[in-house]
């Protein structure tokens, strides 16, 4: 839910009033600083608490800001249209000079147009460059360190995932081995049971495909046997 609208009136509780003053004072000074940096403006803020304590912020110098304010206010009140146009021309010229100075400083930082500089100017320029390089290297090292930490963290995660997959693969292999053992064990047992329950075949041990040869033979007479009995026709298997 959104915050309700704050009623703008004096806070009766002294503690709450002091806390609110501290928070809003810091916020006001922070906004003033941001305005001066973002917009290249001269900003001066003075805050006096109920206990007569002073808090201030000035983008350059509070005295110079006051002087410029008083001068500008007087000129604004006394200037005619022609004088006001001249005032703005001077302001434009001042801004043009600042721009030229910044461009010249930029070229010098890039190593250009150094012929007119003295040894002291060159030393100052060198000091600025060294300070800038230190800041740049520190920022680069910080970025690389953060990237290395992130890569190491990702490596740990990948290693943990690999170990998890490896354990799952081992578990699947064990399950497959147990299933194969059960399947092949049951198959061997069925083969043994089937062999023990097969019916007896009287032809076992004999080749039924070999033809049987029948031949008539003369019966032999044994001792004490009559010739008529011995003359009986007999069959002999060969």
C-alpha positions in Angstrom: 0.0 0.0 0.0 1.2 3.5 -0.7 2.1 6.0 1.9 -0.5 8.3 3.1 -0.3 12.1 2.5 1.8 13.7 5.2 0.1 16.6 7.0 2.4 19.6 6.9 2.3 21.0 10.4 4.6 21.3 13.4 5.5 17.9 15.0 4.5 18.1 18.7 6.7 15.3 19.9 10.3 16.6 20.3 12.0 13.3 19.6 10.0 12.7 16.4 10.6 16.3 15.4 14.4 15.9 15.8 14.5 12.6 13.9 12.4 14.2 11.0 14.7 17.2 11.0 17.8 15.1 10.8 16.5 12.9 7.9 15.1 15.8 5.8 18.2 18.0 6.4 20.4 15.3 5.1 18.1 14.7 2.1 18.1 18.4 1.3 21.9 18.8 1.4 22.3 15.6 -0.7 19.9 17.0 -3.3 21.7 20.3 -3.4 25.0 18.5 -3.9 23.6 16.4 -6.8 22.1 19.6 -8.4 25.5 21.3 -8.3 27.3 18.3 -9.9 24.7 17.3 -12.5 23.9 20.9 -13.7 27.2 22.6 -13.0 25.4 25.1 -10.9 26.5 27.2 -7.9 24.4 26.0 -5.0 24.4 27.3 -1.4 22.1 26.0 1.3 21.9 27.1 5.0 19.8 25.3 7.6 19.3 26.6 11.1 17.7 24.2 13.6 15.4 25.1 16.4 18.4 24.7 18.8 20.3 27.4 16.8 22.7 25.0 15.1 23.9 25.8 11.6 24.2 23.3 8.7 25.3 24.4 5.3 26.4 23.3 1.9 28.2 25.3 -0.8 29.3 24.0 -4.1 32.2 26.5 -4.1 32.4 29.1 -1.4 29.4 30.4 0.6 30.9 33.9 0.6 31.4 34.0 -3.2 27.8 32.7 -3.7 26.4 35.4 -1.5 28.4 38.1 -3.2 27.3 36.9 -6.6 23.8 36.6 -5.5 23.8 40.2 -4.1 25.5 41.5 -7.2 23.2 39.7 -9.5 20.1 40.8 -7.5 21.2 44.4 -7.6 22.0 44.3 -11.3 18.7 42.6 -12.0 16.8 45.3 -10.2 18.7 48.2 -11.8 19.4 46.9 -15.3 17.5 48.3 -18.2 16.7 45.9 -21.1 19.9 46.9 -22.9 21.9 46.4 -19.7 20.3 43.0 -19.1 21.2 41.9 -22.6 24.8 42.9 -21.9 24.7 41.0 -18.6 23.6 37.8 -20.4 26.4 38.4 -23.0 28.9 38.4 -20.3 27.5 35.3 -18.8 27.7 33.6 -22.2 31.3 34.8 -22.6 32.1 33.4 -19.1 30.6 30.0 -20.1 32.5 30.1 -23.4 35.8 30.6 -21.5 35.0 27.8 -19.1 34.3 25.5 -22.1 37.6 26.5 -23.7 39.5 25.8 -20.5 37.9 22.4 -20.1 38.7 21.5 -23.8 42.3 22.6 -23.3 42.6 20.6 -20.2 41.2 17.5 -22.0 43.7 17.9 -24.8 46.6 18.2 -22.3 45.4 15.0 -20.5 45.5 13.3 -23.9 49.1 14.4 -24.4 48.4 17.2 -26.9 49.4 20.9 -26.9 52.1 20.5 -24.2 54.6 22.9 -25.7 53.5 25.9 -23.7 53.5 24.2 -20.3 56.3 24.6 -17.7 58.0 21.9 -15.7 55.6 22.5 -12.8 52.6 22.3 -15.0 53.8 19.1 -16.5 54.4 17.7 -13.0 50.9 18.6 -12.0 49.5 17.0 -15.1 51.6 13.9 -14.5 50.3 13.7 -10.9 46.7 14.0 -12.2 47.3 11.2 -14.7 48.9 9.0 -12.1 45.9 9.5 -9.7 43.5 8.8 -12.5 45.4 5.6 -13.5 45.4 4.4 -9.9 41.6 4.9 -9.7 41.2 3.1 -13.1 43.4 0.2 -12.1 41.7 -0.2 -8.8 38.3 -0.2 -10.5 39.5 -2.7 -13.1 41.0 -5.0 -10.4 37.8 -4.9 -8.5 35.8 -5.8 -11.6 38.2 -8.7 -12.4 38.1 -9.9 -8.8 34.3 -9.9 -8.8 34.2 -11.8 -12.1 36.7 -14.4 -10.8 34.6 -14.9 -7.7 31.5 -15.4 -9.9 33.3 -17.9 -12.1 34.6 -19.8 -9.1 31.1 -19.8 -7.6 29.7 -21.1 -10.9 32.4 -23.8 -11.0 31.4 -25.0 -7.5 27.8 -25.2 -8.6 28.7 -27.2 -11.7 30.9 -29.5 -9.7 28.1 -30.2 -7.2 25.7 -30.9 -10.1 28.3 -33.3 -11.7 28.7 -35.1 -8.4 24.9 -35.4 -8.0 24.6 -36.8 -11.6 27.5 -39.2 -10.9 25.7 -40.6 -7.9 22.5 -40.9 -9.8 24.3 -42.8 -12.6 25.9 -45.2 -10.1 22.5 -45.8 -8.5 21.0 -46.6 -11.9 23.9 -49.0 -12.7 23.3 -50.9 -9.5 19.6 -51.1 -10.2 20.4 -52.4 -13.7 22.8 -55.0 -12.3 20.3 -56.2 -9.8 17.6 -56.5 -12.5 19.9 -58.4 -14.8 20.8 -60.7 -11.9 17.2 -61.4 -11.1 16.2 -61.9 -14.8 19.1 -64.3 -15.7 18.8 -66.1 -12.3 15.1 -66.8 -13.0 15.9 -67.9 -16.5 18.5 -70.5 -15.3 16.1 -71.8 -12.7 13.4 -72.2 -15.3 15.8 -74.2 -17.6 16.6 -76.5 -14.8 13.0 -77.1 -13.9 12.0 -77.7 -17.5 14.8 -80.4 -17.9 13.7 -82.3 -14.8 10.0 -82.4 -15.9 10.6 -83.6 -19.5 8.8 -87.0 -20.3 10.9 -90.2 -20.8 11.3 -91.0 -24.5 11.8 -94.7 -25.1 13.7 -93.9 -28.3 16.4 -92.2 -26.2 19.7 -93.8 -27.1 18.5 -95.1 -30.4 18.5 -93.7 -33.9 14.9 -94.1 -35.1 15.9 -93.1 -38.6 18.1 -96.2 -39.2 15.9 -98.9 -41.1 15.4 -102.3 -39.4 16.3 -105.3 -41.6 14.2 -108.4 -41.3 15.6 -111.7 -42.7 14.4 -115.2 -42.7 16.8 -117.8 -41.3 16.8 -121.5 -41.0 15.9 -122.6 -37.5 18.5 -124.6 -35.7 17.7 -127.9 -34.2 18.6 -128.2 -30.5 19.4 -131.4 -28.7 16.3 -133.4 -27.9 14.2 -131.3 -30.2 12.1 -133.0 -32.9 12.7 -132.1 -36.6 9.1 -131.0 -37.0 9.4 -128.5 -34.3 12.6 -127.3 -35.6 11.1 -126.9 -39.0 8.9 -124.2 -37.8 9.4 -120.9 -39.7 11.2 -118.4 -37.5 12.1 -114.7 -37.9 15.4 -113.3 -36.9 16.1 -109.6 -36.4 19.4 -108.4 -37.7 
